[in-house]
Amino acid sequence: MCRDCSVPLTPSRRSFSTFLAVGAGLTLLTACNPSFPAGSVQTPEGSTSAVASGSPAAVPSESPEPVATAVVEPVSETPATAQPSPSAALPAQHSLTDPASPWLVVNKYRPLQPADYAPADLVQPAVAMATSGESALLNGTTAAAAEAMFAAAAADGVFLTLASGYRSYNTQVATYNNYVAARGQADADTASARPGYSEHQTGWAFDIADGGGACSFQPCFADQPAGVWAAANGHRFGFVVRYQWMFHPITGYYYEPWHLRYIGVEAATDMVNKGIHTLEEYFGTGAAPGYP
């Protein structure tokens, strides 16, 4: 995910979208690969998508009740700003550090443990695809929820496609190393998740596109039917928009209206009801604007 928090932001999402349409801004928004073929768009954390006019991008391989608390295990680096968890209203307890837990919080302060974690239950969901290979996979729970969500969207006349799902540790190693070689580590760390720090590696997260292919991996996706529908309805199926507008000082990443993260129906609905926009705030882990 390509981000640089030093870039000044404008007050409106539309003006920010216009800025990001130029090369430098687009580099900041998407996760970077130093080279990709003509006729493609750059997708988060370095994958590329061939774009056909009027069609989705094709990507090559690559529940609320009282009263309980989230299980917060220690991690190697914890920001000093961590606060008590607003998630205490939920009945179920899940780990915040186990990669197999739907409540996992992974960010620049909280690497996966183990770093080369791979889900044991990867499957390809029965949904419309704009990708193939490992990127078409999700863990079993996320896949089932995605199937229900895509079907509900279709019933409302909105066509979602899965644009990028699972990304293995080795894929992330190659992506990150290529960027370091091209631009240096300091720049790479503002642009691409280090291996072992990506939500895509967990199987709990995926990127969506609109059936018409418009605004794929761009801020204007938020205004497309798929983006509008997912933001308004994703929580009904356990999904939240993980990197929301203007919350990069907390999440460490700029706006990605296409990046959905499964946390379960109860937690996702509770976040919406409480008006909380980030997992860091909801689970009380503290902000993670950059690597420690």
Stockholm file with secondary structure:
# STOCKHOLM 1.0

chainA/1-292         MCRDCSVPLTPSRRSFSTFLAVGAGLTLLTACNPSFPAGSVQTPEGSTSAVASGSPAAVPSESPEPVATAVVEPVSETPATAQPSPSAALPAQHSLTDPASPWLVVNKYRPLQPADYAPADLVQPAVAMATSGESALLNGTTAAAAEAMFAAAAADGVFLTLASGYRSYNTQVATYNNYVAARGQADADTASARPGYSEHQTGWAFDIADGGGACSFQPCFADQPAGVWAAANGHRFGFVVRYQWMFHPITGYYYEPWHLRYIGVEAATDMVNKGIHTLEEYFGTGAAPGYP
#=GR chainA/1-292 SS CCCCTTSCCCSSHHHHHHHHTSHHHHHHHSCCCSCCCTTEEECGGGCEEECCTTSCCBBCCCCCCSCCCCBCCCCSCCCTTCCCCGGGGCSCCCBSSCTTSTTCCCBTTBCCSSTTCCCTTEECCSSCBSBCGGGGCEEHHHHHHHHHHHHHHHHTTCCEEEEECCCCHHHHHHHHHHHHHHHCHHHHHHHSCCTTCCGGGGTSEEEEEETTCTTTTSGGGGGSHHHHHHHHHGGGGTEEEEECTTCHHHHSSCCEEEEEEECCHHHHHHHHHHTCCCHHHHTTCCCCCSCC
#=GC SS_cons         CCCCTTSCCCSSHHHHHHHHTSHHHHHHHSCCCSCCCTTEEECGGGCEEECCTTSCCBBCCCCCCSCCCCBCCCCSCCCTTCCCCGGGGCSCCCBSSCTTSTTCCCBTTBCCSSTTCCCTTEECCSSCBSBCGGGGCEEHHHHHHHHHHHHHHHHTTCCEEEEECCCCHHHHHHHHHHHHHHHCHHHHHHHSCCTTCCGGGGTSEEEEEETTCTTTTSGGGGGSHHHHHHHHHGGGGTEEEEECTTCHHHHSSCCEEEEEEECCHHHHHHHHHHTCCCHHHHTTCCCCCSCC
//
